[in-house]
Amino acid sequence: MNDQLPSSVPQPVPSRALWWQVYLPVAILVLLTLAGAVWVLLGGFAGSVDVGAGADVVLILLCLPNVLLGVLGFAFVAALCYGVAWLCIKLPPYVRQATHWLTLIERQTYQVSQRVAAPMVSVGARLAQLETFFQRGRSTQAQQKDTGLGGKQ
């Protein structure tokens, strides 16, 4: 067996890289948030004037991720609108050509199906005519027997 993993399988992240790339940034953000909260609380209890400025800074830091997500969403919608407008300009000739080809295919399919189905339909119609003819003949014979008009009694 081959002991090597295929190249499409993601390799496990070493624990040291995981520490520097995930745990350290999260820990720094938690410490900064706690420090800001403590700063605002201590300033509020001490009656310091800096509480308003500190609260404003923390509020801005808390709102910043939502603002960035809003800007990204707006950029996505704007790019989507631009793309749809571009497609509306570029696609009509191709749509017209595709419609032409589909119409040709539809006509050919209809003609072939008519050629294939016509013998079957005519045979079915002839069989129905013969069946009707023989049923009328039998019913006429039965009526003649019932009324006494038949040849033998």
CORCORRA-V461876 format. One record per pair of residues at least 24 apart in sequence whose ideal C-beta (glycine too) atoms are under 10 Angstrom apart, sorted by the first residue. I is the first residue (numbers start at 1). J is the second residue. Records with the same first field share a line. If there is no record, write none. Layout:
BEGIN
I->J  J
END
This chain:
BEGIN
29->61
32->58  61
33->58  61  62
36->61  62
END
